[in-house]
Amino acid sequence: MTIVEPLNPRERLLMGPGPSTVPQRILRAMGASTLGHLDPQYIGYMDETCQMLRDVFQTDNALTFPVSGTGMAGMETIIVNLVEPGDEVIVCINGVFGGRMKDNMERAGATVHTLEVPWGETFSQQAIADVIARHPAAKLLGIVHAETSTGALQDLSGIGAMVHEAGMLLAVDTVTSLGGHEVKVDDWGIDAIYSGTQKCLSCPPGLSPVSFSARAIEKMEARQTKVQSWYLDVSMLKNYYTGGGGRAYHHTAPINMVYALREALAIVLEEGLEARFARHREMHLLLREGLENLGLKYIPTESLCTLNCVSVPEGIDEAAIRSRLLDEYDIEIGGGLGVFAGKAWRIGLMGHNANRRSVGTLLAALKDCLG
Ligand SMILES: *Cc1c(COP(=O)(O)O)cnc(C)c1O
């Protein structure tokens, strides 16, 4: 007989780049009885989940559903379905996740033209207009709304119109913005979008909400080649998620994760989108004031509210401070990623955690650690 120690994870305050702290209400929803993936009761829950996703994405797109997998699976879903080998595409890179988009597009066989600005900066409308003009044959432009590696918030207004004018599609990463910053899929002319559950929706990791416009569906339907990924092929997934052609089995939906997402979206909509964005803004300003009082400087020119990226002062061992926060205070924050490795801290104020208690607790702990 084997005796396995009972699972007893500590109750950490998760204030890094994700996952964020999950409220008990969502964990309880996850523990509800597992149904079959074709059970009418489950299909009902799933349909409600997709409808709430439309509300949070602010879209009427019929093709809106949670991909089985984390945010990166959403990125791959968008790319493998919309890009065909030989397509020219444009990717805007100002951090790690723009870089991953490029890598994924190349793996899908695209010729990638990049627009790059230094990490921490964002793209001007003029720079985007220029890159579109330089590559008129491109079929899609990919951009990150909330670049979690640098904490930069990209203004997306006006980009959709420029991209469409040039006959291209707009693909956007909103993994760290959905549920914390305004995301308006229809008003902003976004054709393909993905997000994640474990950031501003305060749900455990495991699903990636996506949505596709009519333009995107047209491009997918006109494909000459099969989508190289069987698991992420939207032409097959859409029957199950939208009911067109019947609810055919493709893969077993992660039932209990969908319960969790349904509960997380209910929490978002009960609070109301505007109130939720205002709360994130207010808590960001409170944190910002506290961090700046500790002498810490923000790195990005336009900071996200949901992810606060600050420089580590000279002579400080950033990893040692993070270890102390974790060991002595049960608080997790993130270190720098990519070019900011060892040089930055990334502090998340995502969903459930964007509150005074979390901000106050972290500031007090950080102050102690910094001496
Ligand atoms: C976290 C994140 C991802 C990847 O999500 P995973 O859930 O880790 O797969 C993609 N893009 C951005 C901007 C992110 O912050």
PDBQT file of the ligand as one rigid body, heavy atoms in Angstrom, charges set to zero:
ROOT
HETATM    1  C1  LIG A 401      -0.043  34.543 -20.213  1.00  0.00    +0.000 C 
HETATM    2  C2  LIG A 401      -0.046  35.055 -21.615  1.00  0.00    +0.000 A 
HETATM    3  C3  LIG A 401      -0.123  34.195 -22.719  1.00  0.00    +0.000 A 
HETATM    4  C4  LIG A 401      -0.038  32.712 -22.593  1.00  0.00    +0.000 C 
HETATM    5  O1  LIG A 401      -0.978  32.154 -21.836  1.00  0.00    +0.000 OA
HETATM    6  P1  LIG A 401      -0.765  30.734 -21.145  1.00  0.00    +0.000 P 
HETATM    7  O2  LIG A 401      -2.019  30.611 -20.388  1.00  0.00    +0.000 OA
HETATM    8  O3  LIG A 401       0.458  30.841 -20.281  1.00  0.00    +0.000 OA
HETATM    9  O4  LIG A 401      -0.625  29.707 -22.192  1.00  0.00    +0.000 OA
HETATM   10  C5  LIG A 401      -0.199  34.758 -23.979  1.00  0.00    +0.000 A 
HETATM   11  N1  LIG A 401      -0.184  36.080 -24.156  1.00  0.00    +0.000 NA
HETATM   12  C6  LIG A 401      -0.083  36.936 -23.121  1.00  0.00    +0.000 A 
HETATM   13  C7  LIG A 401      -0.058  38.398 -23.385  1.00  0.00    +0.000 C 
HETATM   14  C8  LIG A 401      -0.017  36.442 -21.826  1.00  0.00    +0.000 A 
HETATM   15  O5  LIG A 401       0.094  37.288 -20.798  1.00  0.00    +0.000 OA
ENDROOT
TORSDOF 0
